[in-house]
Amino acid sequence: MGRRPLPGGSLETVGVIYYADPNHTEPGHINRLFGGRGAYFEDPNGHNMEIMTRPYARP
């Protein structure tokens, strides 16, 4: 895990705090699950959202 921007720009640029895990224990980091990159963040209503560059589906 490390600090790397996700596709479409950086969440930090728009003031969104993102995390590598759904429990929000690693702020400012992304995960590398399934060969891609992903992050979790809260939407304006407090819902946990996830973005990823590769789907969870396995062959």
DALINJO-V195329 format. One record per residue. N is the residue number from 1. SS is DSSP state (hx for helix, st for strand, lp for the rest). Layout:
n = <N | N>
ss = <SS | SS>
This chain:
n = <1 | 2 | 3 | 4 | 5 | 6 | 7 | 8 | 9 | 10 | 11 | 12 | 13 | 14 | 15 | 16 | 17 | 18 | 19 | 20 | 21 | 22 | 23 | 24 | 25 | 26 | 27 | 28 | 29 | 30 | 31 | 32 | 33 | 34 | 35 | 36 | 37 | 38 | 39 | 40 | 41 | 42 | 43 | 44 | 45 | 46 | 47 | 48 | 49 | 50 | 51 | 52 | 53 | 54 | 55 | 56 | 57 | 58 | 59>
ss = <lp | st | lp | lp | lp | lp | lp | lp | lp | lp | hx | hx | hx | hx | lp | lp | lp | lp | st | lp | lp | lp | lp | lp | lp | lp | st | lp | lp | st | st | lp | hx | hx | hx | lp | lp | st | st | st | st | st | lp | lp | lp | lp | lp | st | st | st | st | st | lp | lp | lp | lp | lp | lp | lp>
